[in-house]
């Protein structure tokens, strides 16, 4: 039977933080198999890991989380940094953990294949896992995912990108004793335990729909319906394009993002408008939008919306949906929550915590804040999005 525990720490010293978080998370564990660690970009993360290693040598996977992390004890954050860790214990659970740094050659799909092969080998297996967890830096997630699936097929997954506090690239990926800036890490789950995921942005659709008519380099949205993407989006939002230039677009779009539907219509995947490009001599009509994930030409894109209350209520509602999918009792909830949504809710994050705590009841949970989220829904394929919730439940049996 699988069981989990969660520890948290805001100790001033990063080493002491590691000792405290591991002491709490691994208490009374007899068959410890995995530690899922989320820390602040302010931490000396290698020191935090050294502190953890005084308590446990069990594999570690994780990343930096934007601003804080939520556990059953509350919203964990401080000026000195923070750490939250979930430990999983089950005699029959087998885990393969691996990571690879990004290559200067830029072949992210090949790196995805290599990390998958290594994770299978580290699990001492010769077959595909039942489920997998992925963490990547915010750039080549789709290519890493394709490479992993080249090796193991379309195994269901969950996960999210590493994040920092200010969207300045201070994020880190954690894999055992390694800390890397750019790359991918995975944990392959070999288990008969039930694992289910709910992957959604929980936004409402508007009537603003257009055809993507030009894209550059996968993530630069040039035009919608033959019109400058930034101008079209500004029209939909009833604002001026000039008000969306640069980083202004990042926060403005959290409540009014863009979305694309999977072919069956079961899943609307969010595409977060990140930066409004001003190309100097180009006119407003030529301005483009940098997105957080890939889009392709000749597909429909929808402008979505959510109120502040919608963003507050969504995590507990999605957790409720995850619980309904389980046929057995839950042993752990891993709740990947977008970091930009947290930034908008900064002064209301305790309301999110209270609702999630009530819904989780006595099941341990951990909620990091990421800059991209991964998952699937019903019969959709695995896919990467932004401004989303990737909530996963692991059953006791």
N, C-alpha and C positions, 0 to 999 in steps of 0.2 A: 504493500500500500504506500502510495506517495504522500509525503508530507512536506511542508515548506515552512520557513520562518523568514522574517524580515528584520534587519537591523538598520540603524541610522545613527549618524554622528555629525556633530558640528564642533568637535574638538579643535582647538586653535592650531595644534601641530598635526600635519598630514599623516605622520607615522602613527600617532596616538589615535587619529581618526580611523585608520585601518584596523588597529587592534580592537577598538570599541565596536565597530560595525560588524566585524567578523565574529567577535565573541558572542554578540547577541544573535546574529543570524544562524550560527551553527550550533547553538545550544541544544543538547540532547539529540544530536544527529548521529545515527549509527552507520548509515550507508550513504554518506554525502556524495553527490555526483556532479553538481554544478553550482557555481556562484555567479549570479547576474548582478553586476556592479555598475552603479551610476554615480558619477562624481561631478564636482564643479571644475570648470576650466581654471579656477583660481588655485586649486589643489596642486601640490607637488605629487603628481599621481604615482610616480615610481615609489615615493616614500609611503604613500597609502598602501600600495601593493605589498611593500616589504612588511608593513604592519599586519596586513591580512595573512601573510605567509608565516607569521609567528603562531597563527591559530590553525590554519588549514592549508594543505597542499593541493586541494581539489581544484580542477580547472576553473578559470575565471573568464567571463566574457562580459563586455559592457562598453560604455562610452561616457563622454561628458554630456550632461543634461543642462538645458538652458534655464538658468535662474534658480532651480531647486529641484526637489523630487518629493512626491507625495507618498507617504506610507500610512499604515493605520495610526501612527502617532501624530500625523499632521503634515503640514507643508514644511519640509525641512530645507532651510537655507540659512546662510549667515555671511557676513563680510569676509570671513576666513575661508569660505568654501563649505562643502558638505559631502557626505557620502551616504548612499542608501544601497543595501544589498539584499537580494533574495537568494536563499539557499534551498536547493531541492534535494530531497533524500528519498531513495527508493532502492531496495536491494536489486530489483530487476530492471531498473532504468539504465540504459547505456547511452553515453553522450560522446560525440566526436566534435572537438573544438579545433578550429584552425583560422589563420589569418594570413593575408598577403598585402604587402605595400603596393601602391600604385606604381606603374612602370613609366619610365621616361619615354618609352616607345608608344605609350597610350593605348595598348591593346588590353582594355579592361575585360573584354569577353574571355580572352585567354587566361587572365588572372582568375576570373570566376571559375574556369574549369580546374585550374590548379588548386584553388582553395577547397573545392568540392572533393577532389581526389584525396587531398591531405586529410580532410575531416573524416572521410570514410575510413582511411587508413588508421587515424588516431582512435577511432571507435573499434578498431580491430574487426572490421566487418568487410564484407564483399558485396553488400547490397545497398540499395537506396534506403534512406531513413523514412520513418513514418511522418515526420514533420521537421521543419527547420526554421531557425531564427537567424536573421541577417542584420548586420550593422554595416553601414558604409559611410564614407565621406560624401557630402552633398555635391555630386558631380556626375558620376558614372554608374549610378545605381542600376539603371535598366540594363546596361551591358554586363555588369557583374552578375545580375540575376539570370540573364540569358546563358552565360557561361556555366553557372551552377546547374541550370536545367539541362544543358547539353550533356552533363554527366549523370544526373540522377533522375531526369524526367520531371514531370510536373507534380512534384511533391508539394502539398500545401505549406504555406510559410506565413510568418509574421515578422515584424521588426520595424526599424526606423533608423534614420541617419543620426550621426553624432551632431552635437550642437554646442553653441557657446552662448554668452549672455548678450552679445552686441552684434552678431552677424558679421564678425571680422575675421573669421577663419581660425579662431583659437581652439577649435574642437579637437578631440582626441578619440581614438578607438583603443579599447583595452582588450587584450587577448593573452591570457595567462600572465606572463611577466613582461610582455611587450606593450609599448605605448606608441602608437603611430598616428601621424597627422592625416594621411591620405591612403585609402585602401579599403579593404573589406574584411570582415570577420564573420564566421558562421558557427552555430552550434547545431549539430544534427542530432535529433531525438530518435533513438531506437527504443520503442516502447509499445506495449499493448494498451496503455492508458489512453482514455479518450482526451483529445485535444481539439478545441473548437475556437474559431476566430470570428469576430464581427468587425468588418472593415468599412468605414463610412465617414463622410464629412458631416452628415446630419444637417445639410443645408436644404433650403427650399428653392425650387426652380422658379425663375421668372419667365416672362414671355420674350426675353431678349436672347435670340438665337441667331447665329451666323455661320457661314462656311469659312473654314480656314483656307485662305487662298495663297498664302506664301509663308514659308518657314525657313530660317537659316540655322544651321548647326543644331538642329533638333529642338532647341529651347528658346530661340529668338522668334517670337511671333511677330511677323512683319505686317500682315494684312488679314482682315476679316471682311468678306464680301467685296474684296478689291479695294478696301479703304484702310488707311493706316490703322494698325491695331490699337494704338493708344488713343487715337481720335474716336474710333468706334466704341471702345470701352468707356471713354469719357462721356460720350453721348448716352450710353446706357445708364451711367451713374448720374447723369445730369450735373456734371462738373466740367471745368475747362481742362483741356489736355495739359496746359502749363502747370496746373496744380498737382499733376501726377508725375512730374519729372523726378528722376533720380530715386532716392530712397523714400520719397513721399508716397510712392505707390505701394510700398511694402505694407504699411499699417492700414492705409486706406482700403486695401483690397481684402483684408481679413474677413470683414463682414460682407464683402461683395466679390467673391472670387469667380473664377471660371471653372467649368467642368466639362468633361467628355464622358459619354456613355459607352459601356462595353456593348458588344454586338447584340446581346440578349436583353439589354435594358435592365439587368438586375443590379448593376453597380454604376454609380456616377463617381468618377475619379476626379478629384480636385486638382486643378492646375493653378498654383498660386502666382499671380502677377507680382514679381519681385522688384523690378527696376523699370522706370520709364526712361527709355533711351533718348537723349537729345544729341543728335549727331552734328552739332555746330552749324554748318552751312545749310543743312537740310531744313526743309519747311516742316511745319506741324504735321502736314499730311503724310510725311515720311517717317514719323516717329514710331518706334517699335516697343514691344514689351518683352522683357526677359522673364521667362517662367522658371519655376522651380523644378519642372519635369518636362519630359519630351512630349511634343505634339507632332502630328503629321498633316500634310496638306490634303484638301478635299474631304475633310471630316467636319462634322458639326461641333460647335462649341457653344456652351450655354453660360449666361451670367446667372449666378446663384446669389442667395442672400441669407443672412441670419442676424437676429438681434442679439444684444448682449445677454439677455435672458436665455435665448436659444443656446448660446455657447456655454452658459453656466449649467444648464439642465442636461445637455447632450451626454456628458460622460456617464452619469448615473443611468440614463435611458439606454445607452449602448451596453453598459454592463448588464442591465436587466435582460437585454436581448441575448447576450452571451450565455447567461445562466439558463435561459429557456432552451438553448440548443443542447445542453449537457443531459445525458441520460443517467449519469451518476452524480455523486456529490463532488463539489469542487474542492481541490486541494490548494490551488494557487491561481491568482489572477495577475497577469502581466499586462499592464494597461498603457500602451504607447500613445501619448497625447502630443499633439503638435505644439511646438514652442512659440510660434507667433500668436496662436490663440491664447496661450498663457500670458503673453505680453499685454494683450488687450485686456485681459481679466486680472491684471496684477493685484489690484486692490480688492478683488472679489474672489480670489483663489480659495479662500477659506470656505466659501459657499460650495464650490466644486468639491472640496474635501469632505464636507459634512454630508453631502448627498451620496457620494461614492461610499463613504464609510457605512452609512445606513444601508445601502444596497448590498455591500459586500458581507455584511454581518460579521461573523467571526472568521472568515476566510482571509488568510494573509494576502496582501496585494502590494504592488509597487507601481508607481506611475512616473516615468521620466518624461521630459519634454524635448522633443526631437525637431529637426529641420526637414524632415521627410518621413513618410510612413509607408509601410509595405503590408500587403495582404491580399485577400481575395474575398469574394462573396458568392455563395451558392455555386453556380456553374461557371463563374468567370475564371479567367486565368489569374495567376499571380501578377501583381502590378504594383508600381510605385506611384505615390501621390504626395500631396502636401496639404496642410491644413486639415488633416484627417485624424481619425481615432482608429488604431489597430489594437483591439482588445481581445486578449486570449485567455481562455480558461483551461486549466489542466485538471482532469478528473483524478480522484483518489485511486480508482481502479481502472 
